[in-house]
Amino acid sequence: MTRSPTIVNVVDVVTLGESMVTFLPTRPGRLADVPSFERAIGGAESNVACVLAALGHSTRWVSRVGADGFGDHLVARIAGYGVDTGSVRTDPARPTGVYFRTAADRATDAHEVAYYRAGSAASAMSVTGTDLTAARAGRVLHLSGITAALSPQCLELMRELTAPRPGRPLISFDVNHRPGLWAAADGAGVLLELARAADLVFVGEDEAEHAWGVTGGPAAIRALLPEPALLVVKQAAQGATAFARDDAGELLRPAAGGPPAGAADATRPERSGERGGAGRDRAAPAPSPASVPRPATAPHTFEPAPRVDVVAPVGAGDAFAAGFLSATLRGLPVKHRLRYGHLMAAAALTTPADLATPPGRGHADRLAALDDEAWGRLRLGPGWTQAERAPEEANTP
């Protein structure tokens, strides 16, 4: 059975990828010891779609689920955020993926995740079995490296969607390096190939080192990835650095009505030290660290992250991408795009689930507009997104 609209409308952002039903522990401890779990949903691409919809953007999620209760639950929950799920297809033979995780930080030895996604409905996504018209009917098509790792046909689909073609939407790509998902040894090379084909790339400084052996900071990563018009290097609690080519402003114009006041020079990168204001047939080989040039300087914008009282780190990267994309769609300057990414990530970090309610646009606008000194004093804790003026903001003007 296929859920598909008769007419495909162009939306702000289309995302494509697997979403799963998530089971969160009711108390800390090993999976073997936790007596019960609460059901939630999680998936890198659907998370981005849900956050963007909550921020007022039109979004569509393209995927495949099983003909089971979990698939019905996923589609209903994601649609409940205002996301168009009409192009999600139902697989009568394969199940919806699920996973269980502990409450511990992913970076610690105490963190456990048990995935049940092998042979899932989403792993059967393919060029012929996906509504490509719906996938391309957006100003932005957001993808992640997770999808490429699910199956050979999923990788073929990713290559089809990222291939150069007239009228291609802006391709946003989150590397999302998950070594455990890759059966093939060339996973790192595949991710590099896909990143080089994208217009906007999100990558963590740590995952660039793990996947490609690149050390030396954001500038070294930019040297490895000069092709994307926009490259965002996430640097964990330190902040994030964005690199923008001179022609980046031609990729995506603000929607009708133009950018908000004060959003001039939307994609002009600050220079180093400033603050403010593949081949389609096989993957590019992962480079050796010695092969990557390390320029002393490169045009960039760095924006520090606010201090956050972390509850759980899962979903923060997806929320960051959604915040950055939202500000990009609005034509905001790169500095404010990074701040929106940080604010949406903070919303995810201060809740236990993969998906968090983002702050209202007015609240986020006010925080993103703080001067550098006030931004540096900002501290965000649980519940801050729901407060008109969170207690943690007491020292801001």
One Martini backbone bead per residue (centre of mass of N, CA, C, O) as a GRO file, in nm:
protein
  397
    1MET     BB    1   0.099   0.033   0.018
    2THR     BB    2   0.026   0.386  -0.064
    3ARG     BB    3   0.118   0.704   0.055
    4SER     BB    4  -0.020   0.951  -0.170
    5PRO     BB    5  -0.041   1.229  -0.337
    6THR     BB    6  -0.172   1.368  -0.615
    7ILE     BB    7  -0.033   1.639  -0.527
    8VAL     BB    8   0.281   1.797  -0.527
    9ASN     BB    9   0.407   2.004  -0.302
   10VAL     BB   10   0.602   2.267  -0.227
   11VAL     BB   11   0.847   2.280   0.016
   12ASP     BB   12   1.091   2.367   0.219
   13VAL     BB   13   1.133   2.063   0.350
   14VAL     BB   14   1.294   1.758   0.277
   15THR     BB   15   1.294   1.430   0.415
   16LEU     BB   16   1.511   1.126   0.418
   17GLY     BB   17   1.433   0.834   0.618
   18GLU     BB   18   1.469   0.664   0.907
   19SER     BB   19   1.227   0.561   1.145
   20MET     BB   20   1.178   0.492   1.498
   21VAL     BB   21   1.097   0.316   1.766
   22THR     BB   22   1.137   0.426   2.100
   23PHE     BB   23   1.294   0.302   2.408
   24LEU     BB   24   1.269   0.439   2.725
   25PRO     BB   25   1.378   0.454   3.029
   26THR     BB   26   1.245   0.488   3.361
   27ARG     BB   27   1.546   0.426   3.447
   28PRO     BB   28   1.841   0.382   3.544
   29GLY     BB   29   2.049   0.150   3.364
   30ARG     BB   30   2.055  -0.141   3.251
   31LEU     BB   31   1.882  -0.318   3.030
   32ALA     BB   32   1.866  -0.572   3.224
   33ASP     BB   33   1.731  -0.378   3.471
   34VAL     BB   34   1.507  -0.249   3.326
   35PRO     BB   35   1.155  -0.277   3.366
   36SER     BB   36   1.084  -0.016   3.180
   37PHE     BB   37   0.922   0.159   2.899
   38GLU     BB   38   0.905   0.437   2.680
   39ARG     BB   39   0.744   0.564   2.410
   40ALA     BB   40   0.894   0.673   2.102
   41ILE     BB   41   1.071   0.876   1.865
   42GLY     BB   42   1.326   0.817   1.595
   43GLY     BB   43   1.508   1.024   1.353
   44ALA     BB   44   1.706   1.224   1.192
   45GLU     BB   45   1.511   1.332   0.965
   46SER     BB   46   1.241   1.354   1.124
   47ASN     BB   47   1.346   1.546   1.335
   48VAL     BB   48   1.393   1.782   1.145
   49ALA     BB   49   1.101   1.806   1.043
   50CYS     BB   50   0.965   1.859   1.320
   51VAL     BB   51   1.117   2.113   1.404
   52LEU     BB   52   1.049   2.283   1.154
   53ALA     BB   53   0.742   2.270   1.191
   54ALA     BB   54   0.744   2.404   1.477
   55LEU     BB   55   0.879   2.672   1.329
   56GLY     BB   56   0.682   2.705   1.050
   57HIS     BB   57   0.751   2.493   0.841
   58SER     BB   58   0.742   2.322   0.549
   59THR     BB   59   0.711   1.957   0.548
   60ARG     BB   60   0.870   1.640   0.446
   61TRP     BB   61   0.839   1.280   0.477
   62VAL     BB   62   1.045   1.021   0.342
   63SER     BB   63   0.949   0.668   0.345
   64ARG     BB   64   0.945   0.343   0.530
   65VAL     BB   65   0.704   0.111   0.654
   66GLY     BB   66   0.532  -0.101   0.828
   67ALA     BB   67   0.246  -0.323   0.859
   68ASP     BB   68   0.218  -0.176   1.159
   69GLY     BB   69   0.185  -0.023   1.461
   70PHE     BB   70   0.456   0.130   1.449
   71GLY     BB   71   0.409   0.265   1.177
   72ASP     BB   72   0.151   0.413   1.254
   73HIS     BB   73   0.278   0.573   1.487
   74LEU     BB   74   0.489   0.729   1.333
   75VAL     BB   75   0.309   0.875   1.129
   76ALA     BB   76   0.124   1.013   1.339
   77ARG     BB   77   0.340   1.168   1.502
   78ILE     BB   78   0.470   1.327   1.268
   79ALA     BB   79   0.205   1.454   1.167
   80GLY     BB   80   0.150   1.605   1.444
   81TYR     BB   81   0.376   1.833   1.364
   82GLY     BB   82   0.305   1.897   1.039
   83VAL     BB   83   0.393   1.668   0.861
   84ASP     BB   84   0.431   1.535   0.551
   85THR     BB   85   0.323   1.173   0.496
   86GLY     BB   86   0.218   1.094   0.195
   87SER     BB   87   0.518   0.948   0.101
   88VAL     BB   88   0.475   0.709   0.278
   89ARG     BB   89   0.558   0.371   0.274
   90THR     BB   90   0.422   0.040   0.276
   91ASP     BB   91   0.542  -0.270   0.403
   92PRO     BB   92   0.420  -0.602   0.400
   93ALA     BB   93   0.715  -0.766   0.484
   94ARG     BB   94   0.836  -0.537   0.666
   95PRO     BB   95   0.951  -0.390   0.944
   96THR     BB   96   0.965  -0.176   1.191
   97GLY     BB   97   1.187  -0.006   1.354
   98VAL     BB   98   1.371  -0.059   1.665
   99TYR     BB   99   1.474   0.086   1.994
  100PHE     BB  100   1.702   0.065   2.272
  101ARG     BB  101   1.786   0.271   2.564
  102THR     BB  102   1.972   0.439   2.771
  103ALA     BB  103   2.038   0.722   2.990
  104ALA     BB  104   2.315   0.741   2.911
  105ASP     BB  105   2.577   0.865   2.780
  106ARG     BB  106   2.708   0.795   2.471
  107ALA     BB  107   3.020   0.850   2.567
  108THR     BB  108   2.977   0.619   2.757
  109ASP     BB  109   3.000   0.292   2.884
  110ALA     BB  110   2.688   0.291   2.992
  111HIS     BB  111   2.594   0.295   2.709
  112GLU     BB  112   2.295   0.163   2.549
  113VAL     BB  113   2.213  -0.006   2.231
  114ALA     BB  114   1.920  -0.163   2.073
  115TYR     BB  115   1.887  -0.279   1.753
  116TYR     BB  116   1.585  -0.333   1.525
  117ARG     BB  117   1.668  -0.301   1.167
  118ALA     BB  118   1.712  -0.544   1.022
  119GLY     BB  119   1.512  -0.559   0.749
  120SER     BB  120   1.367  -0.312   0.717
  121ALA     BB  121   1.163  -0.113   0.547
  122ALA     BB  122   1.373   0.121   0.501
  123SER     BB  123   1.597  -0.067   0.368
  124ALA     BB  124   1.398  -0.077   0.093
  125MET     BB  125   1.479   0.166  -0.022
  126SER     BB  126   1.444   0.309  -0.358
  127VAL     BB  127   1.432   0.432  -0.666
  128THR     BB  128   1.160   0.268  -0.747
  129GLY     BB  129   1.025   0.287  -0.427
  130THR     BB  130   1.028   0.606  -0.460
  131ASP     BB  131   0.913   0.937  -0.434
  132LEU     BB  132   1.091   1.154  -0.618
  133THR     BB  133   0.909   1.396  -0.652
  134ALA     BB  134   0.867   1.449  -0.349
  135ALA     BB  135   1.170   1.466  -0.270
  136ARG     BB  136   1.214   1.726  -0.481
  137ALA     BB  137   0.968   1.905  -0.343
  138GLY     BB  138   1.199   2.134  -0.246
  139ARG     BB  139   1.420   2.365  -0.136
  140VAL     BB  140   1.501   2.124   0.056
  141LEU     BB  141   1.723   1.835   0.091
  142HIS     BB  142   1.743   1.612   0.363
  143LEU     BB  143   2.029   1.420   0.460
  144SER     BB  144   2.197   1.106   0.556
  145GLY     BB  145   2.438   0.859   0.625
  146ILE     BB  146   2.249   0.642   0.731
  147THR     BB  147   2.099   0.557   0.474
  148ALA     BB  148   2.352   0.448   0.316
  149ALA     BB  149   2.390   0.199   0.537
  150LEU     BB  150   2.131   0.008   0.509
  151SER     BB  151   2.177  -0.035   0.185
  152PRO     BB  152   2.236  -0.059  -0.145
  153GLN     BB  153   1.965   0.080  -0.233
  154CYS     BB  154   2.004   0.330  -0.055
  155LEU     BB  155   2.265   0.426  -0.187
  156GLU     BB  156   2.146   0.460  -0.468
  157LEU     BB  157   1.944   0.676  -0.381
  158MET     BB  158   2.150   0.884  -0.281
  159ARG     BB  159   2.292   0.920  -0.554
  160GLU     BB  160   2.047   1.018  -0.709
  161LEU     BB  161   1.979   1.274  -0.526
  162THR     BB  162   2.292   1.399  -0.553
  163ALA     BB  163   2.284   1.435  -0.836
  164PRO     BB  164   2.330   1.620  -1.094
  165ARG     BB  165   2.056   1.853  -1.177
  166PRO     BB  166   1.806   2.009  -1.293
  167GLY     BB  167   1.645   2.153  -1.018
  168ARG     BB  168   1.792   2.096  -0.775
  169PRO     BB  169   1.789   2.094  -0.466
  170LEU     BB  170   1.903   2.170  -0.183
  171ILE     BB  171   2.170   1.990  -0.035
  172SER     BB  172   2.144   1.836   0.277
  173PHE     BB  173   2.423   1.701   0.484
  174ASP     BB  174   2.453   1.454   0.733
  175VAL     BB  175   2.689   1.243   0.814
  176ASN     BB  176   2.642   1.042   1.043
  177HIS     BB  177   2.856   0.851   1.183
  178ARG     BB  178   2.799   0.480   1.181
  179PRO     BB  179   2.994   0.214   1.208
  180GLY     BB  180   2.779  -0.020   1.283
  181LEU     BB  181   2.620   0.002   0.992
  182TRP     BB  182   2.873  -0.087   0.834
  183ALA     BB  183   2.959  -0.354   0.628
  184ALA     BB  184   3.148  -0.189   0.479
  185ALA     BB  185   3.476  -0.052   0.455
  186ASP     BB  186   3.376   0.219   0.270
  187GLY     BB  187   3.204   0.425   0.441
  188ALA     BB  188   3.385   0.678   0.453
  189GLY     BB  189   3.395   0.719   0.142
  190VAL     BB  190   3.093   0.756   0.098
  191LEU     BB  191   3.057   1.008   0.276
  192LEU     BB  192   3.250   1.183   0.112
  193GLU     BB  193   3.101   1.171  -0.154
  194LEU     BB  194   2.830   1.293  -0.053
  195ALA     BB  195   2.943   1.557   0.062
  196ARG     BB  196   3.064   1.660  -0.217
  197ALA     BB  197   2.755   1.670  -0.345
  198ALA     BB  198   2.680   1.892  -0.160
  199ASP     BB  199   2.582   2.216  -0.034
  200LEU     BB  200   2.523   2.118   0.269
  201VAL     BB  201   2.730   2.053   0.564
  202PHE     BB  202   2.734   1.826   0.843
  203VAL     BB  203   3.003   1.806   1.094
  204GLY     BB  204   3.198   1.656   1.317
  205GLU     BB  205   3.505   1.674   1.441
  206ASP     BB  206   3.512   1.380   1.549
  207GLU     BB  207   3.400   1.228   1.291
  208ALA     BB  208   3.624   1.319   1.098
  209GLU     BB  209   3.842   1.162   1.247
  210HIS     BB  210   3.712   0.876   1.247
  211ALA     BB  211   3.654   0.855   0.933
  212TRP     BB  212   3.926   1.040   0.802
  213GLY     BB  213   4.169   1.139   0.991
  214VAL     BB  214   4.104   1.439   1.077
  215THR     BB  215   4.312   1.694   1.177
  216GLY     BB  216   4.321   2.052   1.280
  217GLY     BB  217   4.034   2.125   1.245
  218PRO     BB  218   3.814   2.296   1.047
  219ALA     BB  219   4.016   2.372   0.818
  220ALA     BB  220   4.086   2.074   0.746
  221ILE     BB  221   3.798   1.998   0.663
  222ARG     BB  222   3.771   2.207   0.437
  223ALA     BB  223   4.004   2.093   0.267
  224LEU     BB  224   3.847   1.822   0.216
  225LEU     BB  225   3.565   2.022   0.178
  226PRO     BB  226   3.529   2.245  -0.085
  227GLU     BB  227   3.249   2.203  -0.234
  228PRO     BB  228   3.066   2.312  -0.039
  229ALA     BB  229   2.912   2.610   0.015
  230LEU     BB  230   2.838   2.477   0.300
  231LEU     BB  231   3.016   2.441   0.617
  232VAL     BB  232   2.955   2.254   0.924
  233VAL     BB  233   3.138   2.255   1.230
  234LYS     BB  234   3.111   2.059   1.505
  235GLN     BB  235   3.230   2.140   1.865
  236ALA     BB  236   3.039   2.088   2.064
  237ALA     BB  237   3.058   2.285   2.347
  238GLN     BB  238   3.218   2.511   2.198
  239GLY     BB  239   3.074   2.488   1.895
  240ALA     BB  240   3.078   2.651   1.564
  241THR     BB  241   3.177   2.623   1.211
  242ALA     BB  242   3.151   2.831   0.919
  243PHE     BB  243   3.161   2.778   0.563
  244ALA     BB  244   3.154   3.022   0.286
  245ARG     BB  245   3.102   3.083  -0.015
  246ASP     BB  246   3.051   3.344  -0.231
  247ASP     BB  247   2.795   3.169  -0.375
  248ALA     BB  248   2.588   3.086  -0.144
  249GLY     BB  249   2.352   3.300  -0.194
  250GLU     BB  250   2.239   3.142  -0.462
  251LEU     BB  251   2.095   2.883  -0.344
  252LEU     BB  252   1.903   3.051  -0.119
  253ARG     BB  253   1.619   3.215  -0.100
  254PRO     BB  254   1.406   3.382   0.044
  255ALA     BB  255   1.106   3.408   0.101
  256ALA     BB  256   0.848   3.574   0.067
  257GLY     BB  257   0.951   3.908   0.186
  258GLY     BB  258   1.214   3.838   0.287
  259PRO     BB  259   1.426   3.929   0.505
  260PRO     BB  260   1.487   4.028   0.791
  261ALA     BB  261   1.578   4.260   0.974
  262GLY     BB  262   1.932   4.256   0.967
  263ALA     BB  263   1.996   4.031   0.710
  264ALA     BB  264   2.242   4.113   0.590
  265ASP     BB  265   2.476   3.927   0.459
  266ALA     BB  266   2.385   3.619   0.496
  267THR     BB  267   2.665   3.459   0.360
  268ARG     BB  268   2.889   3.621   0.481
  269PRO     BB  269   3.192   3.555   0.584
  270GLU     BB  270   3.403   3.564   0.822
  271ARG     BB  271   3.705   3.613   0.908
  272SER     BB  272   3.964   3.522   1.051
  273GLY     BB  273   3.889   3.614   1.394
  274GLU     BB  274   3.597   3.674   1.365
  275ARG     BB  275   3.307   3.825   1.514
  276GLY     BB  276   2.974   3.825   1.408
  277GLY     BB  277   2.720   4.067   1.377
  278ALA     BB  278   3.201   1.157  -0.799
  279GLY     BB  279   3.186   0.950  -0.820
  280ARG     BB  280   2.910   0.722  -0.885
  281ASP     BB  281   3.047   0.420  -0.873
  282ARG     BB  282   3.245   0.516  -0.636
  283ALA     BB  283   3.408   0.571  -0.367
  284ALA     BB  284   3.583   0.779  -0.199
  285PRO     BB  285   3.862   0.776  -0.046
  286ALA     BB  286   3.994   0.779   0.246
  287PRO     BB  287   4.201   0.976   0.397
  288SER     BB  288   4.496   1.060   0.499
  289PRO     BB  289   4.618   1.281   0.717
  290ALA     BB  290   4.867   1.366   0.529
  291SER     BB  291   4.671   1.450   0.271
  292VAL     BB  292   4.575   1.697   0.439
  293PRO     BB  293   4.548   2.012   0.426
  294ARG     BB  294   4.669   2.302   0.641
  295PRO     BB  295   4.545   2.584   0.675
  296ALA     BB  296   4.583   2.871   0.852
  297THR     BB  297   4.343   2.995   0.683
  298ALA     BB  298   3.980   3.069   0.668
  299PRO     BB  299   3.682   3.139   0.584
  300HIS     BB  300   3.484   3.226   0.881
  301THR     BB  301   3.240   3.120   1.139
  302PHE     BB  302   3.227   3.160   1.487
  303GLU     BB  303   3.013   2.998   1.745
  304PRO     BB  304   2.931   2.976   2.052
  305ALA     BB  305   2.808   2.789   2.298
  306PRO     BB  306   2.597   2.753   2.528
  307ARG     BB  307   2.517   2.679   2.832
  308VAL     BB  308   2.431   2.336   2.940
  309ASP     BB  309   2.194   2.131   3.106
  310VAL     BB  310   2.230   1.805   3.068
  311VAL     BB  311   2.023   1.520   3.006
  312ALA     BB  312   2.043   1.449   2.683
  313PRO     BB  313   2.218   1.397   2.363
  314VAL     BB  314   1.992   1.303   2.196
  315GLY     BB  315   1.926   1.495   1.895
  316ALA     BB  316   2.112   1.752   1.872
  317GLY     BB  317   2.211   1.741   1.576
  318ASP     BB  318   1.932   1.764   1.445
  319ALA     BB  319   1.851   2.033   1.578
  320PHE     BB  320   2.078   2.199   1.462
  321ALA     BB  321   2.004   2.163   1.165
  322ALA     BB  322   1.722   2.288   1.190
  323GLY     BB  323   1.810   2.568   1.286
  324PHE     BB  324   1.991   2.638   1.046
  325LEU     BB  325   1.774   2.601   0.826
  326SER     BB  326   1.573   2.807   0.926
  327ALA     BB  327   1.766   3.054   0.902
  328THR     BB  328   1.820   3.014   0.601
  329LEU     BB  329   1.525   3.046   0.499
  330ARG     BB  330   1.528   3.351   0.634
  331GLY     BB  331   1.813   3.498   0.569
  332LEU     BB  332   2.024   3.476   0.777
  333PRO     BB  333   2.299   3.506   0.920
  334VAL     BB  334   2.544   3.294   1.002
  335LYS     BB  335   2.554   3.357   1.301
  336HIS     BB  336   2.242   3.300   1.345
  337ARG     BB  337   2.241   3.012   1.245
  338LEU     BB  338   2.421   2.904   1.470
  339ARG     BB  339   2.242   2.992   1.705
  340TYR     BB  340   1.998   2.824   1.623
  341GLY     BB  341   2.141   2.559   1.649
  342HIS     BB  342   2.207   2.583   1.950
  343LEU     BB  343   1.916   2.619   2.056
  344MET     BB  344   1.800   2.348   1.948
  345ALA     BB  345   2.006   2.171   2.090
  346ALA     BB  346   1.930   2.264   2.379
  347ALA     BB  347   1.647   2.147   2.372
  348ALA     BB  348   1.743   1.848   2.346
  349LEU     BB  349   1.947   1.839   2.595
  350THR     BB  350   1.687   1.914   2.807
  351THR     BB  351   1.586   1.622   2.719
  352PRO     BB  352   1.528   1.269   2.701
  353ALA     BB  353   1.447   1.282   2.417
  354ASP     BB  354   1.489   1.316   2.076
  355LEU     BB  355   1.241   1.509   2.107
  356ALA     BB  356   1.177   1.862   2.115
  357THR     BB  357   1.053   2.154   2.219
  358PRO     BB  358   1.080   2.438   2.082
  359PRO     BB  359   1.119   2.746   2.070
  360GLY     BB  360   0.989   3.017   2.005
  361ARG     BB  361   1.056   3.245   1.771
  362GLY     BB  362   1.071   3.493   1.955
  363HIS     BB  363   1.262   3.372   2.162
  364ALA     BB  364   1.491   3.301   1.964
  365ASP     BB  365   1.535   3.582   1.848
  366ARG     BB  366   1.621   3.719   2.111
  367LEU     BB  367   1.869   3.538   2.166
  368ALA     BB  368   2.017   3.570   1.886
  369ALA     BB  369   2.038   3.903   1.940
  370LEU     BB  370   2.248   3.899   2.128
  371ASP     BB  371   2.513   3.995   2.252
  372ASP     BB  372   2.813   3.857   2.314
  373GLU     BB  373   2.806   3.887   2.620
  374ALA     BB  374   2.521   3.769   2.672
  375TRP     BB  375   2.568   3.501   2.528
  376GLY     BB  376   2.805   3.414   2.721
  377ARG     BB  377   2.591   3.401   2.980
  378LEU     BB  378   2.429   3.181   2.877
  379ARG     BB  379   2.186   2.956   3.041
  380LEU     BB  380   2.051   2.621   2.990
  381GLY     BB  381   1.761   2.443   3.098
  382PRO     BB  382   1.515   2.283   3.201
  383GLY     BB  383   1.233   2.451   3.048
  384TRP     BB  384   1.326   2.700   2.869
  385THR     BB  385   1.123   2.682   2.618
  386GLN     BB  386   0.856   2.756   2.812
  387ALA     BB  387   0.975   3.024   2.885
  388GLU     BB  388   0.959   3.353   2.852
  389ARG     BB  389   1.190   3.380   3.094
  390ALA     BB  390   1.437   3.224   3.183
  391PRO     BB  391   1.624   3.191   3.466
  392GLU     BB  392   1.899   3.160   3.301
  393GLU     BB  393   1.848   3.478   3.191
  394ALA     BB  394   1.896   3.691   3.423
  395ASN     BB  395   2.177   3.822   3.287
  396THR     BB  396   2.011   3.932   3.068
  397PRO     BB  397   1.866   4.208   2.894
   0.00000   0.00000   0.00000
